[in-house]
């Protein structure tokens, strides 16, 4: 069993031992996820814990805000000024509830903002009233989650495995929180390999944005892929927006611990509350939730669709599926000098909507602007909560000459490796060799395996796309 599976099983067993009978299984995440973050933060903070406490005691009566002094002295962006961490809380069982509050309030503002989104007050009070708070603190204090022991990649896998279990229990929409890593690695390789020459050299700075960033795995994997496969000296700045407060907090805490800028992650709906109004990005990668209604944001989206300069002026899809709205949002953030987009869709954005419908008008707008570079049909059964067939769309507003006026269609539905053990609905994975095969097909410009001139646009092109992808 891998390290992340061992640790996620250990954490899951802690949850089941302590929370069973007191919380419903689908509520476990409300308690366990923040405690995982607290423990990981503790492991990082612990070596300077006493020094931070002493500094705060020395300067809090002299300075209105001792934070700059503390950060400077310990050379860290986050800390806790209380006497406590999870290990020290267990030393005083009788006062664990009072001391726990003191502990939470002692975090630096950037951490407190993260923890606040978990809304821990009620779950902790419930644990205390039922004599289980101390037990949970005691069990978590023995788990070593220091980044030197559990790196960010493994920690991300742990969060994703826990989220998978929690989403199964609550019957949440498939793919809502994160995307399996084999799909992410394929997606980022297709997005970044197309700009391999531009990403070379010293002093380069590039931005990557995910409007549905979940726990941030797609962003960090994308950055790591560029550093490992193209240019270890490039600076990649990552940005994201996330609707779910839990996954938003996980993402921000991971960035904080790894030295990234957590302020680049914004909370809220990318459709109704654009957290990056007017900003442009070099690369954009995402997996928007499949088949999720945008009915609650209909008034706002419809109003913006009337504005010729609005994000959704090209058209609006049916309210039962907002996938194409996310794509339009990303297109609005493309740099004039050139940006690349990689997005994971189900079949709906490709096939739904007859000529004249919102979906068809959006597709026509994308094709007539010659932004759509490639569509890759993936195998089915790649996701944890659904067995549906999915597609990767690659968009580029600065196509190479040999690709202008063409869309490349790649049938990769047979490129997979059966998993020895299924994880929910996920029975197949795309291994590194198969990723390489798809990459070769994608970037072999001399003889594109499938080419389609898209001018002038005609509604029948929708059926041509269907035919070619199916063959």
N, C-alpha and C positions, 0 to 999 in steps of 0.2 A: 504494500500500500504506500502511495506517495506521501510526502511530508504534509502537503496541504490536506489530503484526505484524512490523514491521521489526526491532524489538529482540528479540522472541521468536525470530525466524529467526536473528538473529545469535548469540544464546545457544545455540540448538539446534545451529548449525554448530560452535560452540566445543566443545560436548559431543561431537559426532560426530567432529571432528578429533582430539581428545585421548583420548577414552575408547574409541574403536572398537578391537575386538580384545582389549582388556584387561577391559572390563566388558560384560555382556550388555546389549542395548538397554533392557530393562525395568529395569535397575539404574542407568541414567543419572541418574534423579531423586535417588537416594541421594547423589550427588555434586554435581550441578548446583544443586539447590534451595538447599542451605545456602551454596554459594558465591555465589549471587545475593544472598542475605540479607547475607552478609559484605560484599560489595561495596557494597550500598546503605547499610549501617551505616557503612562506611568513608567514603563520600562525605559523610555527615552529620557525622561526627566530625572529619574531616581538618583543618578550619580551627583547631580548638583542641587538636590532637594534641600538639604540643610543650608547650603550657601544662599539659595534664593530666599528661604524663610528669614535668614539673618539680615540680608540686604533690605528686604521689605520692612522688617521691624526697625531698621536703622534709618530709613529714608521716608517712611510714610507720614511722619509728623513734620518733616522738613520740606517735602515736595508735594505739590498737589497731585502729581502723577509720577510715581517712582519707576514706571515701566521702562522708560528709556535707559535709566541707570542699570536696571536689572538686565535688560537685553544686552547692553554693552559689556557688562561684566562677565556674563555667562556665554556670550556670543551665540545666542539662540533666539528664535522668533516666538517661542511659547514657553510657558512655565506655570507653576502653581505655587502661590504664596502661603497656602495653608500648611499646617503641620502634617497633613495626612496624604496618603495615597491608599490604594486598596490593601496593600500589605500592612500598613500601619493602622488602618481602620479595624482590622480584626484583632488588634491588641486590646481593644476596649469594647467588648461585646455589648455591655449594658448601654453604652451611649452611641452605638453605631449609627442610629438614625440622625441624631443631631450632628454628629461629626461628619456624616456623609454630606449633609447640606453645606457645612463649612468647607468641605473638600471641593465640591462643585463650584461654590462661589469664589474659591481661591484661584481658579484658572485665569490666565490672561484673557483679555477680551476676545481675541481671535478664536480661542478654543471654546470659550463660553458661548459664543455665537453659534458654533457648530453643535454643541451639546444641547443648546436651547431648542433646536429644531426637533429633537427627539421627544420633547415634552415628557421628561422622566418623572416629574413630580408625582403624578397619580400612581404609576406603576410602583415607584419606590415606597410610597406611603402604603400601598396595598401589601407589598412584601413585608414591610415593617409590622403592620397590624397582624399579620399571620406568621410572624416569627421566622421569616425566611430571608430577610435582607442580609443578616450576618452570614447565613449559609452561602448565599450567592457570592458575597464579597470574599469569603474564605476560599471558595472553589476557584474563582477567577484569579485571586492573588498568587496562585501556584502555577499559572500558565505563563510561560516565558514567550512574549511576543515582541521582543526587542528586534529592530531591523537587522541587527547583526546575526540573529538567529532565524528570523522569518523575514526574508526580503520582501520588497514591495510587490514583486510579481506573485510570490506565494501568498502574500496577504490578500491580494486581489482575488486569487482563486478561492481562498477561504470564504471571503465575503460572498462571492458568486455562488459557491456551493450552499452556503446557508440561505441566501436569498432564494435559490432554486427550491429548497425544501419548504421555506415559508410560503412561497408563491403557490406551490402545489397544494398546500393546506388551505389556502384562501381562494383557490381557483382563479387567480389573477390572470390577466390577459397574457398570452404567450409573448415572450420577448420584451416584456415591459421594462424590466430592470437592466438587462445586459444581454450581450451576444456571445455565444460560444467562441472560444479563442481561436479555434481553427478558422472560423469564418472571418474574424477580425484580422488575423494575420494575412489571409488572402486579400481582403479588402484593402488594407494599407499598402501591401506590396503592389497592387494594381494602381493605386493612386500615386504613390511616390516614385515608383520605377519609371513612370512616364516623364519625370522631370529629373532623372538621374544626373544629367550633365549640369543643369542649373543648380543643383544642390551641392555640387562639389566646391572645394576651395575654402580658404580661411575667411573669417569675419562675416560669414553669411548668417542672417537672421530670418527665420520664416515662422509664420503663425499657422496654427491648426485649431479648428473650431468644430465642436460637436453640439448641436442644438438640443439633443436628447441624451445628455452625457451619462446618465445613470451614475454608477460608482466611479466613472472616469477611466475604465479599463481600455476603451478604444483609443482615447487620447494618449495614455501612457504607453500602450503597445505601439501606437503609431510613431511616437517620438523615439522609443527605443529601437524600432525597426530601422529608422533613418540613421541613427547613430551607429548601429551595428553593421548595416549593410551598404551605406552610401558614404557618410561623412561623419566621423566621430568628433570633428571640431565645430560643426554647425550648431547654432543656438536655435532650438525649437521652443517657441512660446505657445503654451496650450491654453485654450479658452473653452468654456462650456456653459450650458444652461440646463437646469434639471427641474422638473415639476415636483417630483416626490421628495418631501423634506428628509426622509431617512436616507435615501441614496445620495441626495445632495450633501448631507452631512458626512457620509462616508467618503465621498469624493474630495470634499474640502480637507478633511482630516488627513487623507492619504497625501494630498499635495503639500500640506503643511509639514508633515513629517519628512517628506522627500526633498524639501527645499524649494518646491515650486511656489508660485504666487497663488494662494487660495482665493484672493480677491478676483481672480479671473474666472471664477465659477459663480454663476448667478442663479438665484432661486426664482422659479416662476415658469409659466407657459411661454414657450418661444413664439407661439402664434398670437396670443393675446397680450403678452407682456414682454416684448422684445427687450432683453437685457443689454443688447449691444447695438442700439439704434445708431445708424449711420456708420458703423464700423465695417471694415472689409477684412477679408482673410485670404491667405495664400492657398490654404487647403482646408477642405471641410469633409468630415467623415461622420456617418451616423447610421443608426438602425432605428427609425421611428417605430412606435408601437403599431403592430399590424391591426388594421380594421377597427381603430378606435374612433368613436364619434367626436366631432368638434361642435356638437349642438350647443354646448354651454358657452361657446365663444362665437356663435353664429352672428350675433349682432355686430360685434367688433370686426370680425373678418369680412362680413358683407359690406360694411361701411368702407373699409380699406380697399375693397375690390372695386369700389366706384371711383377711386382716386387714380388717375392715369400714372401717377408716380408711386402708387402703393405696391406693396409686395404681391398682392393677389389679383392684380388688374387683368392678368391673362385669363382668369377663370377660376371658378370654385367647384370642387368635386361635390358629390353627394355628401350630406352631413354624417353619414354612417362611417366614413373613412377619410381621415385627414392627411393621409400619406403624401399626396401631391402638394398639399399646403406647406409641409415641411420642406419639400424640394424647392418650391418657389421662394420660401424664406431664405434658403441657402443661396439660391441664384442671385438674390438681391444683395448678397454680401460678397460677390465675386469682385476681385480686383480688376481694374481696367487692363492692367498689364498682363493679366492672365491668372486664372485660378483653376484648380481641379477639385471636383466633388466626387465622392464615393458614397453611395447610399444603398442600403439593403431593403428590398421591397418584397412583398408577396406578389401574386399575380394580378391583383386588382388594378394598380396604376398602369399596367401594361395593356390589359384586356377590357376593363370596364368602361362603358360609355360609348354610345353610338356617335356618329358624326353630328357636330353641333352641341353635344353635351359639354359640361364643364371639363370633364376629364379629357375629351377629345380636343378641346380648344387649348388646354394646357400642353398636351403632347404636340399639337401643331406649332404652338409658340416656341417650344423647346427645339423642335426639329427645324423650323424655318430659320431660327437663329444659329443653327448648326452647332449647338452645344453638346448634343448627345454623341459621345464617342464610342461607347461600347455597352452592351448588355450581356451578362454572363448568366446562363441558367444553371443553378446549382442542383445537387441531388436533393431529394426529399429527406425527411427524418434527420435533419441536422440540428434542429432546435430541441431544447429540453421539454417544452410544453406543447409542441405541435409537430405534426408530421408533414406539413404542407411543403410544396415546392417554393423556393425563394429565388430571387434574382438580384444580382449586383448591377447597378447602373453607374457608369463612369461618365461624368460631364467635364467638358474642357472648353473654355471660351477663348483659347489660343491654340487651336489645333495645328499640327504640322501640315505642310502643304499636301502630302500624300493622303492625308485623312480628311481633308476638307470635303464637305458634301457627302460624306460616307458615315455609316454606322456599322461597327463591327459587332457581329452576333456570335457568341461562343456557346456551344452546347457542352456543358461540363457535367451533365446529370449522371454520367457514368463514371466520373472520377471521384471515387470515395473508397474508404477502407471500412469494412464492417467492424463495429466495436465489439470487444470480447464481452463486455457487460453494458447493457443499455442504461442510460441515465434519463429516466422519464421517457419521453418520446424520442430522445436522441439515440439512434441506433447506428448512425454513420458519422464518420469524420473525414476531413480532408487532410491528409498527411502532407509533410513538407515536399515530397517528391511530386505529388499531384498538384500542389500549389505551383511548383516550378513548371509543370507541364502547361498549366493555364497561363502563367506568365509568358511562356515562350509563344503560345498562340496569340496572346494579346499584343506583344511587341514585335512580332515578325511582320514588318511593314511591307516587304516585297510581295508577299502573296497572302493577303488577308483571307482567312478561311471563309468568311462570308461578308459580302459587301452589298450595300444597298444605297443607290443614289436617291435622295429624299426630296428633290425639287422637280416639279412643284409638288406641294403636299396634296395628298388625296386621301379621303377616308379609308380607302382600301388598303393603305399602308398598314393600318392596324392589323389587318388579316395577314399581310405579307410578313410582318414581324412574328405573328403567331406561327405561321407556316415554317419559317426558317428556324426559329428557335426549337420547334418540335422535331426537326429532322437531324 
